[in-house]
Amino acid sequence: MKEQIYLDHASTTPMRREVLEAMLPFMAEQYGNPSSIYRMGREARAALDRSRDQVAALLGAEAREIVFTAGGSEADNLAIKGAAFARRRRGNHIIVSSIEHPAVLDTSRQLEKHGFEITYIPVDAEGLVHPDALAAAITPETILVSIMHANNEIGTIQPIAEISRLLREKSILFHTDAVQTVGHVPVNVQDLGVDLLSLSAHKFYGPKGVGALYVKQGVRLEPLVNGGGQERQRRAGTENVAGIVGLATALGMALSEIDSVGSRLRNLQNRLIDGVMETIPHTRLNGHRTRRLPGNVSFCFEFIEGESLLLNLDMLGIAASSGSACTSGSLEPSHVLLALGLPHEIAHGSLRLTLGRDTQEAEIDRVIDVLPGIVDKLRQMSPLYDAKAVSYRS
């Protein structure tokens, strides 16, 4: 067993050695600017073009439809702001789900300051957006909808293809944040029917600081970054050639093993869910039981705080995360868990364990072994535990 048990792959993944090796030449020997016309520049341009071709093919897109960015958050911003400002004459109404990543929610709130009207549609208790609820929110002014492919906290996978059919009939642009799904479940832009799709390399064992946005041919965006003609006038700035090569390499490797890794992770995921639910009372599984990302597990433990749980796990060499925003200095629980209908006191006791391609069965068993004791210790310290536990037993 590894000394450190890393169960926070939804946050970031370790870069594969093969990816690093593919990137290294473009950090030292082949360092030319891809916009330059001399040999070193042409070599960099060739690597950039190959990577764009590869990413496009893997997503079912055309090369001209791929815009490289500095990550998933920038891709989300470019999709939402870029589409909103480009289509403003058609309307000012945008619809997003209530459980989106802050890169979407905060961007939407910023657009409200510019006169756009944002509707935040609800989800059900398992985190699913219902197409009927979306249809009811559409107005003649609706120009854009953004629904994430799968949620980063609870792993619930949304019915993106069904939603896209609804929106296509009404000529409304559809963006999906696929940062958590690309490289982990099949993602083909033609099958999904989306107009815009965001991804980030470090979620599938690639480098940090590089991502991409799929922009369907014919969709116009106002650029966020001006100052050059790069990325077909959609994103100024010298391209991060090494990072882009790393992204393409990592994506190709992830998709080559997506079935085998996904199957193994689902088995480990079920082992972890069953083990925890059977041994720790007053525990809730967050998200859909089966319609969820492989390797994503999210619990809420009543009567305790998620931050204390994380610290106790860390002392045992287990790295995890909490759905609660208390780890970022806020006392507010996760907006995702609140959107599921959970009360504040339960949402505060959340734990997210996200598995990766190297996660071992012995590591899962270790978590199942130590977690009940940690939860019990923290509950014994809670002033709410005894009284509520008695009410449960009576």
Buried (B, 14 or more C-beta within 10 A) or exposed (E): EEEEBBBBBBBEBEBBEBBBEBBBBBEEEBEBBBBBEEEBBEBBBEBBEBBBBBBBBBBBBBBEBBBBBBBBBBBBBBBBBBBBBBBBEBBBBBBBBBBBBEBBBBBBBBBEEEEBBBBBBBBBEBBBBBBEBBEEBBEEEBBBBBBBBBBBBBBBBBBBEEBBEBBBEEEBBBBBBBBBBBBBBEBEBEEBBBBBBBBBBBBBBBBBBBBBBBBBEEBEBBBBBEEBEBBEEBBBBEBBBBBBBBBBBBBBBBBEEBEEBBEBBBEBBBBBBEBBEEBBBBBBBBBBEEBBBBBBBBBBBBBBBBBBBBEBBEEEBBBBBBBBBBEEEEEEBBBBBBBBEBEEBBBBBBBBBBBBBEBEEEBBBBBBEBBBEBBEEBBEEBEEBEEBBEEEEE
